[in-house]
Amino acid sequence: GRLERLLDCPCGAGRLVPTLLRHAEHVTAADLSPAMVEQARDALRTEYAAGRVEFALGSAESLPFADGTFDAAVCHRLIHHVVDPAARSAADASSFRSPCCS
């Protein structure tokens, strides 16, 4: 079925968000880079105005969201940004209602 809340992190310039909105009512687009969040904001003005997208600054390694906030996450092109080898091998899914890739 359709997801209620989806996280896109890192969101980059927001290119995936329109596709993700076909599968979720709401997408939170998060990125560590303020410049990327700003590009995403510019690209997704219509979706934001409709209340379907919100933006957040933050590291994928320490997300600023409560446990259970999201139904699922898309982390396209994330792993090559993760420097710590231990962090690369460990997936922290505590912010999600149910892990989808375990």
C-alpha positions in Angstrom: 0.0 0.0 0.0 0.8 3.7 0.0 3.2 5.0 2.6 2.2 7.8 4.9 5.7 9.3 5.6 8.9 8.7 3.7 12.4 10.0 4.3 14.7 10.9 1.4 18.3 11.3 2.9 20.5 12.5 1.4 18.0 14.3 -0.8 20.6 16.3 -2.8 18.8 18.6 -5.2 15.5 16.8 -4.6 15.3 15.0 -8.0 13.8 11.8 -6.6 11.1 13.5 -4.5 8.4 13.7 -7.3 8.8 10.0 -7.9 8.7 9.2 -4.2 5.5 11.2 -3.8 3.8 8.6 -6.1 4.4 6.1 -3.3 4.0 8.3 -0.2 1.6 11.0 1.1 4.5 13.0 2.5 8.3 13.1 2.0 10.9 14.7 4.2 13.9 15.7 2.2 17.0 15.9 4.4 20.6 16.6 3.6 23.7 17.6 5.4 24.5 20.3 2.9 22.6 23.6 3.2 23.2 24.2 -0.5 21.6 20.9 -1.4 18.6 21.6 0.8 18.2 25.0 -0.8 18.3 23.5 -4.3 15.7 21.0 -3.3 13.5 23.7 -1.9 13.8 25.7 -5.1 13.0 22.6 -7.2 10.0 21.5 -5.1 8.1 24.7 -4.5 4.8 23.3 -5.8 5.1 20.1 -3.7 6.0 22.2 -0.6 3.1 24.6 -1.1 0.8 21.5 -1.3 2.1 20.4 2.1 3.5 17.2 0.7 7.2 17.9 1.3 9.3 19.3 4.2 13.0 19.9 4.4 15.5 19.2 7.1 19.2 19.8 7.6 21.0 16.9 9.2 23.4 14.0 8.9 22.1 10.6 7.9 24.2 9.2 10.8 22.3 11.2 13.4 18.9 12.1 12.1 16.9 14.8 14.0 13.7 12.7 14.1 12.0 10.7 16.8 11.8 6.9 16.6 9.0 5.7 14.4 8.7 8.9 12.4 8.9 7.3 9.0 7.4 4.3 7.3 10.5 3.9 5.0 13.6 5.7 3.8 15.4 6.2 0.5 19.1 6.7 0.9 20.2 6.9 -2.7 23.9 7.7 -3.1 24.5 7.8 0.6 27.1 5.1 1.3 30.0 6.8 -0.5 29.6 9.8 1.8 30.0 7.6 5.0 33.7 7.8 6.1 33.6 5.6 9.3 34.0 1.9 8.2 31.9 0.7 11.2 29.1 3.1 10.3 29.2 1.8 6.7 28.5 -1.8 8.0 25.8 -0.8 10.5 22.4 0.3 9.6 20.5 2.3 12.3 16.8 1.9 11.5 15.5 3.3 14.9 13.7 6.2 13.2 11.5 3.8 11.2 8.3 2.0 12.2 9.5 -1.2 10.6 12.8 -2.0 8.8 12.4 -2.9 5.2 15.8 -4.2 4.4 16.8 -6.5 7.2 
